[in-house]
Amino acid sequence: MIRGQRADEALRIAKFSPQIAVSEDLFALLNSAVANAKQKNPAIRDASELWVTEALVDEGVTMKRYRPRAQGRGYQILKRSSQISVVLSDDKNYRKPSKADARKAAAKKASEAATEGEAK
């Protein structure tokens, strides 16, 4: 819905989305992310300079509750929650390196250090 959009456009989409329960939380999260980006990088003037490069909804904490049932039994009720993550960047094509890419880079760096040590 907002991935790949400019941050100001993503804010507009979140504010006027028909899914009210989700859009309010998403709007607050985007506002906070834009404010954090401005605070960290004073060169950024407004939200139109930022892009939403990553937006994820992951499984959050599951609270376990028990409901009394007949004959002294108790049934478990799982109250699920979710966790929303948003990554903003001033580069439209920015992609966070995946774990596999990070492992490959670390292995390459280690092999270069090993060959360098042997050469000396």
PLY file of the C-alpha trace (Angstrom):
ply
format ascii 1.0
element vertex 120
property float x
property float y
property float z
element edge 119
property int vertex1
property int vertex2
end_header
0.00 0.00 0.00
2.75 2.49 0.91
5.95 0.64 -0.03
7.87 2.51 -2.73
5.90 5.74 -2.23
7.29 9.13 -1.23
6.78 9.70 2.48
4.37 12.62 2.02
2.25 10.53 -0.38
2.35 7.59 2.06
1.13 9.91 4.84
-1.74 11.05 2.62
-2.64 7.43 1.77
-2.58 6.42 5.45
-4.65 9.41 6.54
-7.48 8.91 4.04
-7.51 5.12 3.85
-10.92 3.48 4.44
-9.41 0.96 6.90
-9.61 3.32 9.87
-8.16 1.07 12.59
-5.00 0.33 10.62
-4.58 3.73 8.99
-4.53 5.66 12.28
-1.67 3.56 13.63
0.19 3.66 10.32
-0.21 7.44 10.06
1.20 7.90 13.58
4.10 5.55 12.80
4.95 7.35 9.54
4.80 10.76 11.24
7.20 9.52 13.90
9.56 8.03 11.31
9.65 11.28 9.31
10.32 13.30 12.47
13.14 10.91 13.44
14.68 11.18 9.97
14.56 14.99 10.11
16.13 14.96 13.58
18.98 12.66 12.51
19.67 14.43 9.21
19.05 18.21 9.35
19.55 18.46 5.57
16.12 16.84 5.07
13.56 19.63 4.95
10.26 17.80 4.56
8.66 14.42 3.92
8.77 14.80 0.13
12.53 14.09 0.22
12.04 10.67 1.85
10.90 7.36 0.36
9.29 4.38 2.09
11.72 1.63 1.12
10.41 -1.09 3.40
7.09 -1.62 5.18
6.44 -4.86 7.05
3.79 -6.22 9.37
5.18 -9.06 11.47
3.75 -11.25 14.17
4.08 -9.67 17.58
3.71 -11.03 21.09
0.97 -13.59 21.70
-0.70 -13.28 25.08
-2.07 -16.54 26.45
-5.28 -16.48 28.48
-7.46 -19.29 29.77
-11.25 -19.52 29.70
-13.02 -21.78 32.19
-15.00 -24.61 30.60
-17.18 -27.45 31.83
-15.94 -30.13 34.24
-13.04 -28.06 35.53
-11.28 -27.75 32.20
-9.75 -24.61 30.80
-9.40 -23.71 27.13
-6.55 -21.57 25.95
-7.28 -18.27 24.21
-4.50 -16.71 22.16
-4.61 -12.93 21.91
-2.38 -12.14 18.98
-0.75 -8.83 18.22
1.29 -7.47 15.34
4.37 -5.33 14.89
4.66 -2.74 12.10
8.10 -1.77 10.74
8.76 1.11 8.33
12.12 2.06 6.80
12.55 5.50 5.24
15.44 6.52 3.01
16.41 9.59 1.02
17.43 7.22 -1.82
14.48 5.72 -3.71
16.39 2.58 -4.71
17.87 1.85 -1.27
17.58 -1.79 -0.23
18.77 -3.07 3.10
21.17 -5.96 2.49
19.61 -9.34 3.23
21.09 -11.74 5.77
22.42 -13.93 2.96
24.21 -10.93 1.39
25.65 -9.98 4.78
26.94 -13.54 5.29
28.54 -13.56 1.81
30.24 -10.22 2.49
31.53 -11.44 5.87
32.87 -14.66 4.32
34.56 -12.71 1.54
36.13 -10.33 4.05
37.36 -13.27 6.16
38.88 -15.04 3.15
40.63 -11.82 2.07
42.04 -11.40 5.57
43.23 -15.03 5.57
44.97 -14.69 2.18
46.51 -11.41 3.31
47.85 -13.10 6.45
49.38 -15.92 4.41
51.03 -13.47 2.02
52.94 -11.78 4.86
0 1
1 2
2 3
3 4
4 5
5 6
6 7
7 8
8 9
9 10
10 11
11 12
12 13
13 14
14 15
15 16
16 17
17 18
18 19
19 20
20 21
21 22
22 23
23 24
24 25
25 26
26 27
27 28
28 29
29 30
30 31
31 32
32 33
33 34
34 35
35 36
36 37
37 38
38 39
39 40
40 41
41 42
42 43
43 44
44 45
45 46
46 47
47 48
48 49
49 50
50 51
51 52
52 53
53 54
54 55
55 56
56 57
57 58
58 59
59 60
60 61
61 62
62 63
63 64
64 65
65 66
66 67
67 68
68 69
69 70
70 71
71 72
72 73
73 74
74 75
75 76
76 77
77 78
78 79
79 80
80 81
81 82
82 83
83 84
84 85
85 86
86 87
87 88
88 89
89 90
90 91
91 92
92 93
93 94
94 95
95 96
96 97
97 98
98 99
99 100
100 101
101 102
102 103
103 104
104 105
105 106
106 107
107 108
108 109
109 110
110 111
111 112
112 113
113 114
114 115
115 116
116 117
117 118
118 119
